Amino acid sequence: MANSLNTITVDGVTQTLENYQASQTQANKDNSALGKDAFLQLLVTQMKYQDPLDPQDNGEYLAQLAQFSALEQMTNVADGLSDVSKLVSNIDTSVLVGQLSNMIGKDIQWTIDTTSTDANGKVSTTTSKMEGKVTGVSISDGSPTIVASAGGQSYKVAIGNIIRIGEGVQGS
C-alpha cells in the first residue's frame, strides 16, 4: 500500500508518484513543445512557491514576462506565415489553372512511362509519346493536370509530361 509521502493529488485525483510520473511522461511525449499556457503555469507556480523571506527579484519576473511576450509574438508570426504560405500556394494554383485553360482546344504531345516485369523478374520502363487535343483542366491531389483526348480516350496528363503544345503536333 502506498503511503501519503509517495502520492500526489492533482485536480482532486490522488495517484501514486510512479503513476503520476508515467502520465506526465506520456503528456510530454504528446506535447513536446513548451506552449504559452505551460510557460505561464510555470511562472505562477514559481511565484507561488518562492521563499517569502527571500523573494525573487522583480527584475527577474519582468525578464521572464518579456520572454513570454516574445514567445507569444513569435508564435503569432509563425501562424501568420503559415497562412500566407497557404494563400500564395492557392494563388499560384489559380494562376496556373487560368493559364492552362487557355490551352483547351490545342493539340499537345506528351509522354507516358510504362513499367513492366518480364518472366525473369527484370523491371523495364518504356517511354512512349502520345498526341491529342486538350479538352479540359483538372486539379488532382492539389496539382493541376491537363485532360486530353486521343483515340477516343481521355487522359490526365501531368504538366511535367507535356513535350509540345500547339499547331503542327499531329504527324510530327
Phi and psi in degrees as a GROMACS rama.xvg file:
@    title "Ramachandran Plot"
@    xaxis  label "Phi"
@    yaxis  label "Psi"
@TYPE xy
-79.2399  137.431  ALA-2
-90.4109  171.482  ASN-3
-69.1902  -13.4229  SER-4
-78.8419  -23.2686  LEU-5
-115.694  34.1722  ASN-6
-119.753  159.36  THR-7
-139.122  140.459  ILE-8
-114.402  121.371  THR-9
-129.257  124.884  VAL-10
51.9762  40.7382  ASP-11
80.8192  1.35137  GLY-12
-108.521  122.868  VAL-13
-95.4912  128.729  THR-14
-131.842  158.881  GLN-15
-71.5683  158.35  THR-16
-60.2632  -39.6043  LEU-17
-63.4997  -44.9554  GLU-18
-64.3601  -40.2219  ASN-19
-63.8266  -44.9949  TYR-20
-64.1125  -38.2825  GLN-21
-64.7353  -41.5069  ALA-22
-68.1044  -35.4839  SER-23
-69.2338  -37.3269  GLN-24
-63.073  -42.3686  THR-25
-65.0735  -41.5023  GLN-26
-64.1127  -37.5746  ALA-27
-68.9353  -32.7023  ASN-28
-67.335  -39.1044  LYS-29
-71.0688  -33.3281  ASP-30
-129.703  75.5483  ASN-31
-73.5096  -21.2008  SER-32
-89.4874  139.428  ALA-33
-80.8351  110.209  LEU-34
-86.9693  176.523  GLY-35
-69.1791  -31.7684  LYS-36
-65.7357  -43.2696  ASP-37
-64.9373  -38.0455  ALA-38
-62.7549  -46.5972  PHE-39
-65.0376  -37.9471  LEU-40
-63.4889  -41.4446  GLN-41
-63.5757  -40.7855  LEU-42
-64.9901  -43.7265  LEU-43
-65.6628  -41.0611  VAL-44
-63.5357  -39.8823  THR-45
-61.8874  -43.039  GLN-46
-68.3291  -37.2087  MET-47
-66.0758  -37.8896  LYS-48
-104.96  17.5623  TYR-49
-73.7452  159.529  GLN-50
-74.1502  118.479  ASP-51
-65.4881  -23.7574  PRO-52
-81.9513  -19.312  LEU-53
-139.708  69.9051  ASP-54
-68.1872  157.467  PRO-55
-69.7199  148.252  GLN-56
-65.3823  139.873  ASP-57
-60.3352  -32.3968  ASN-58
-61.8513  -35.597  GLY-59
-67.8509  -40.053  GLU-60
-63.24  -42.5006  TYR-61
-62.9057  -38.5159  LEU-62
-64.9525  -41.411  ALA-63
-66.4672  -39.322  GLN-64
-66.0678  -35.7511  LEU-65
-65.5315  -39.8241  ALA-66
-62.951  -40.8647  GLN-67
-62.7156  -44.1574  PHE-68
-62.1369  -42.269  SER-69
-64.1033  -40.9368  ALA-70
-60.6484  -44.824  LEU-71
-65.055  -40.9989  GLU-72
-65.0199  -41.4728  GLN-73
-64.4048  -37.9813  MET-74
-63.8423  -42.5578  THR-75
-65.2663  -38.7246  ASN-76
-64.9152  -43.0767  VAL-77
-62.641  -41.7003  ALA-78
-63.4102  -41.5591  ASP-79
-63.7688  -41.4356  GLY-80
-65.3545  -35.4345  LEU-81
-63.5362  -42.5024  SER-82
-64.4708  -41.0298  ASP-83
-64.0758  -40.3265  VAL-84
-61.6473  -42.8607  SER-85
-63.8636  -40.6374  LYS-86
-63.8511  -44.8762  LEU-87
-63.2894  -40.4724  VAL-88
-62.2357  -42.585  SER-89
-64.6027  -39.4586  ASN-90
-65.6486  -43.9757  ILE-91
-58.519  -45.0693  ASP-92
-63.6509  -42.0305  THR-93
-63.757  -42.8302  SER-94
-64.1062  -43.2175  VAL-95
-63.8078  -42.3272  LEU-96
-62.9606  -40.3011  VAL-97
-61.4691  -42.3808  GLY-98
-68.1326  -39.9552  GLN-99
-68.5859  -31.9148  LEU-100
-68.0431  -18.2165  SER-101
-68.9497  -15.6814  ASN-102
-85.3571  -9.67915  MET-103
-58.5322  129.985  ILE-104
93.1795  -9.49743  GLY-105
-90.3087  154.375  LYS-106
-79.9458  141.045  ASP-107
-136.579  162.793  ILE-108
-128.909  134.949  GLN-109
-142.81  167.683  TRP-110
-109.102  150.358  THR-111
-129.419  128.3  ILE-112
-96.3638  128.211  ASP-113
-118.177  126.927  THR-114
-105.814  133.955  THR-115
-138.822  156.376  SER-116
-121.416  128.942  THR-117
-85.5488  -177.153  ASP-118
-62.8617  -26.89  ALA-119
-85.4203  -2.64608  ASN-120
89.5663  7.06989  GLY-121
-79.1203  128.654  LYS-122
-94.7316  131.722  VAL-123
-132.075  147.256  SER-124
-116.915  130.775  THR-125
-116.031  131.91  THR-126
-105.789  126.046  THR-127
-124.621  153.252  SER-128
-97.2705  141.372  LYS-129
-123.957  151.39  MET-130
-131.602  143.343  GLU-131
-171.46  -166.808  GLY-132
-118.693  138.628  LYS-133
-72.5769  125.434  VAL-134
-112.069  -12.7674  THR-135
-177.486  179.563  GLY-136
-127.93  140.293  VAL-137
-135.352  152.737  SER-138
-113.973  112.372  ILE-139
-117.046  125.675  SER-140
53.4287  36.6326  ASP-141
83.7618  -2.11993  GLY-142
-120.948  135.551  SER-143
-70.2567  143.153  PRO-144
-135.183  159.774  THR-145
-94.2652  140.451  ILE-146
-102.779  120.278  VAL-147
-124.961  149.303  ALA-148
-114.359  136.986  SER-149
-149.52  126.999  ALA-150
61.6891  31.7087  GLY-151
83.0676  1.21867  GLY-152
-114.835  153.27  GLN-153
-102.132  142.154  SER-154
-129.986  139.825  TYR-155
-92.6357  120.041  LYS-156
-113.173  122.651  VAL-157
-67.6868  146.446  ALA-158
-57.7508  -37.7781  ILE-159
-68.8195  -15.321  GLY-160
-92.5665  -5.46836  ASN-161
-76.9233  129.271  ILE-162
-103.397  -35.4386  ILE-163
-148.143  144.55  ARG-164
-131.251  138.373  ILE-165
115.035  -172.997  GLY-166
-63.9551  152.311  GLU-167
85.4745  5.57664  GLY-168
-72.9374  -46.7662  VAL-169
-62.3194  129.825  GLN-170
81.6045  6.05379  GLY-171
